[in-house]
Amino acid sequence: MSVKGVCVRAGQVLLLHNERDEWELPGGKLELGEDPTVCVTREIFEETGWAVTVGPILDSWQYHVRDGVDVLIVTYGCSVDADSPVQVSSEHKEARLFNHDEVAGLRMPSGYRRSIDDWYSRLGLSAPG
């Protein structure tokens, strides 16, 4: 199981570029006995240097990474607690902030797009297009 956070700051969403040449939400593997909100807070800080406040669950789905590797993904809406710069960890090639209308053209699992759209809607930010 992997928990991910949709982090929107100043109208832009934070995405990380991974080794599969996909953009993804920050987050990671839930450890045995770990609370999912604690996990997503920890993982986002480790991957980006950002402190966040975790909000509601947005979505969950099974993601087929490759043959023999399937992961249950749970996404949370997150509030960013400061405007510090992103510090990219060694786990990713790049981190960038994207406007909502840019997300549709990015290579990423569709579940991430759904979660981003949902969080923008809940925040009262305009939909792309």
N, C-alpha and C positions, 0 to 999 in steps of 0.2 A: 504494500500500500504506500502511496506517495501523496503527501499533502502539499498543495500549492497555494500561493496567494496572488490575488489580483491587486496590485499596488498602483493606485492612480494618484499622481501628484501634479498639481497645476494643470489638470485636464489631460495629462499624458500617462500612458500605462508603461510600466517597466517590464521589459522582456529580455531574456538571456539567449544567446546563440550557442547551441550545443554541438557536440561532436558528430551528430547525425545531420548537420547543416539545417536544423530546424530552430525556430524561435520557440521559447517556452517560458512559462511563468516560473518565478523563483519558488523554491521549496524542495522537498526531498522525502526520503524514506522515513516512515514512521517506525521508531524503535519499539520493541516489545515492552509493553507497560507504559509507554509514553502517551501523554495527553496530546491529541492532534493539534490543538491550538498552541501548545507549548512547542511542539515540533515545528510548525510552520513559522512561528516567531524566531526560533533558533536557526532554522535553515535559511530564512531570508537574511538574517543578520550575517550568518557565515558566508553566504554567497554574494552579498551586496554591501554589507556594512550598514544597512538601513535598519533602524528600530521601527517596528510597526505595532499597531493595535489590531488584533484579529477580530473581525466582525462575523457576519453570518456565513453559513455554508451556502455556496452558490450552485454547485452541481457535483455529480459523481458519475463516473463511467469507467468501463474497462478499456484500457489502451493496449493494443497489440504492438509492442515495440519491434519485435522480430520473432522468427520461429523459436518457440520455447520460452519466450519472455512476454508475459502479459502482466500489466500492473493496474490495480484499482487506483484511480485518481480521484481525489476529493479536493475541490477548490473552495477557498474562502475569500470573501471581500476583506481587504485590509486598508487601514488608514495609516498613512506615513506620518510619523511623529516629528520629523524635521526636514529641512531641505538640504541635507548633506549630499555631497557627490556620491555617485555609485562607485564602489570599489569591487572590481570584477575578481572573483576567486579563480583559482586554477582549474575549477570544474567547467568553466565556460570560456569561449573564445572572445565574447564581447557582451556588453550590456548596453541597452539603449532605451530611451524614452520615445514612445511613438504616440502620435495623435490617433484618436479613435478611428478616423477614416483610413489610416494607413494599415491597420491590422488585417483587413480583408485580403490584401495582396501578399501577405507574408506566408511563408511555408511553416505551418504548424498544425498540430492535431485540431480537428474541428471543435472538440470539447473545450479547448482553451478559448477559442473565439466566442463560443456560447457564454462562457463564464465572464469574459471581458464585457460582452454586450449586456449581460445581466447586471453586472456591477455598475456600469455606466448608467443604465436605466435607473437602478436603485439610488444612485447618487444625484439623479435629476440632470445628468449631462446629456447633451443632444446626441442622437444616433447618427452614425455616418451617413453621408449622402445628402 
